[in-house]
Amino acid sequence: MFNMFPLLSIPVVIYNVMALGGGVFASNSQSIVDNLAKKLFEVPMASNTFWTVSSGDLLILISLVMLFAELLKSTSTGREAIANHALSLVLFIFCLVEFLLFGAFASSVFFIIMVMTLLDVLAGFIVTIVSSRRDIGVGEGFVD
């Protein structure tokens, strides 16, 4: 059951919660952009400067970790993997609609998350096709 759940929906839900707090249907999407740019913490570096981490940076990092886990999950074949790919495709379409239609989702952070969902869909389908070809043995050892 857990393998069917697309993990990239977690950062999408987090972004949606942040956007709903800023008014998703408002034409002014500045509040979500401001929230994503808020400094969470600073890390002192050896070069005597500070690395500033914002909430948008942290959300992209979480998304990258989820994408890595999704790529690992896509190597399996079976009904759960197919269901995961289908749900990932639905998630990508959902993200694409939000990105195109709502001003609060027209940000670089959400665009990067949306591209990650697309890469998850593409990688999942490609890995499944290659794996199933290997399992079936297409074009190899056919004897009349």
C-alpha positions, 0 to 999 in steps of 0.5 A: 500500500505504501509503495502506491503513494507518490512521495512527491505529493508531500512537498506539493501538499506543503506548498498548497498549505502555504499557498492557501494561507496566502490566498490561492485565488488572489491575483497578488501572489506576493505573499507566498513568494515572501513566505518562500523567501523567509530566512529560516537559519544561517550556517557559518561557512569557512569563508567567513560568510553565512549560507542563508537557508530559506523555506523555499530552499528547504522545500526544494531539498525535501522534494529532491529527497522524495524524488530520489526515493521515488526513483528507487521505488520505480525500479520495481515492477508489479501492480503497486508500481503501475498504480504509483506511476498512474498516481504520479501522473495524476499528481503531475497534471494537478501541479501543471493545472495549479501552475498555469491557472493560479497566481500563487503557484507561479513561482520558481519553487513550485515550478521546480517541484512540478518538474520533479513530478514530471521527471518522476513520471517519465523515469517511472514509465521508462524504468518499468518498460525497460524492466518488463522488456528484460523480464519478457526477453523481447527479441532474444532467443526466439526459436521457430 
